[in-house]
Amino acid sequence: MKNSIIAVVAALVSAFTMLGAGSASATTPASALSAPAPVAANEAGWKYVFIDNSASDYWRCDLGTSCTFQHYDGLGWFLQAGEPGWTNMGAAGFGDQVSSLTNRSPWTMYLWNWTGTCWSLLWTSPPENWGNIAHLDNQTDAISLGMIIPDAC
């Protein structure tokens, strides 16, 4: 019984580590097991990374990418964007959950809130910007990198 439990845990760790491929910090906390699926495959260069959220470190976000984090101080899961585009985090089950960010990309990052009829711009983050966004805590429904998204208010 003990060996089969170890085998199942090893398989889950392997699966979630592959999800975060390319990130040296990809590990699998127990909370990641119930997390929503990653962004759609047509959003190349964008990935959700599930990590051990016990260590605050904005710089887990790879150089040349931007990241939005679930909690303050770069804690929790994060969405990493590596090329211009946008994603509807709400549709992926991650809406209204961003509390901090780091932009290590050469492009401006935009945070958006869905009003029910259009996308309202919450925040503009230039390259090399990072920190907590307490005044916008848990309002972000979409992220764009290097572009204004369609249907903006």
Beta strands, then each sheet from edge to edge (+ up, - down):
strand 1: 46-49
strand 2: 66-69
strand 3: 78-81
strand 4: 85-88
strand 5: 100-103
strand 6: 109-114
strand 7: 119-125
strand 8: 130-132
strand 9: 142-145
sheet 1: 1+ 3- 2+ 5- 8+
sheet 2: 4+ 9- 6+ 7-
end
